[in-house]
Amino acid sequence: MTQESDPLTAHSTVSRWLTHPEGGPALRDLLARSGVDERLLAPVRHLPLQEMVVLSRGALSQDAVHALVAHVNGGVVPAGGAERIVPGRFSGQTVIVTGAASGIGRATAARIAREGGRVVAADVSPRLDELVGALPDADITTVTADLARAEQIERIIAVAGTRIDGLANVAGVADDFTPIHEVSDETWERTFAVNVDGLFRLTRAVVPAMLGAGRGSIVNVASEAALRGSASGAAYTASKHAVVGITRSAAFMYGPHGIRVNAVAPGGVATPMAAMGPESEFSRRRVRDFMALIPPLATADQVASSITFLLSDDGANVSGAVLPSDGGWSVQ
């Protein structure tokens, strides 16, 4: 069966919906009734329609998407999705995931839980309850903690217990895209407090348990900004370069002890953080032409697939790697 003959689902791309003889008019009508200008969809045409529920910030509801899919399929909502769950891949393992309330962190935590793992989901946001509610049969324990506060790291470790098989350091904050001569102390310190200091302290706290077990896997979320200077501001770029340095140092130090440490470098991802653009006119002028070269946005689930590959035993022979998950941006 070709893609053209496959039924439209919430996981079909926006582009396919718009070019479909029945889906196109139906989606345009829904957009018009929701007050959404079709031109705003240009940067996200390669994303699944489902992603618009989050990105539209309420303008396009989940119920509306379900109704739309049912409408073009004669009242039936067919199954569909790009994610391929590997049953039991994390069975018997305890994995800590930070930033788990939304975006890449939530997608990573959900993927691990659906693949049989026990997840310790940490975030500063109270929206962690939504993750648990979406997966009522999964083994997920939530911890509300601010990684920028050193004393709260122990709260995460206490919930995880003495066995920690994996750590996904996903939590992060973006900067305001300012160049170094415009960066405020507040922006610099907050960016490093979460992106570097929090990651460092939590990693330092889990390593003893992994050393004792003689095994473990750590995946740090870096960024395209860890690979180039044109993807963000000075603070965020420097913080993500630091993440790569921590990754490589730890991979070297702990490799003989069965602990693998890797990083994933996402490009543009359809998350709330991705919506932040240059606040600085200086930066806006400088990066304008470079931003036009960015590949289409990825989904949080797609990046979570890269993270869980490295985190799981599927990545058994990989350590010290920085895996671009950026749609090919890094080769431009």
Secondary structure, DSSP 4 states (H G I P E B T S, - for coil): --GGGSPP-TTSBHHHHHHSTTHHHHHHHHHHHHT--GGGGGGGTTSBGGGHHHHTTTSS-HHHHHHHHHHHTTT------S----TTTTTT-EEEEESTTSHHHHHHHHHHHHTT-EEEEEESSTTHHHHHHH-TTS-EEEEE--TTSGGGHHHHHHHH-S---EEEE----------GGG--HHHHHHHHIIIIIIHHHHHHHHHHHHHHHT-EEEEEE--GGGT-SSSS-HHHHHHHHHHHHHHHHHHHHHGGGTEEEEEEEE-SBSSGGGG-----HHHHHHHHHHHTTPPPPBPHHHHHHHHHHHHSGGGTT--S-EEEESTTGGG-
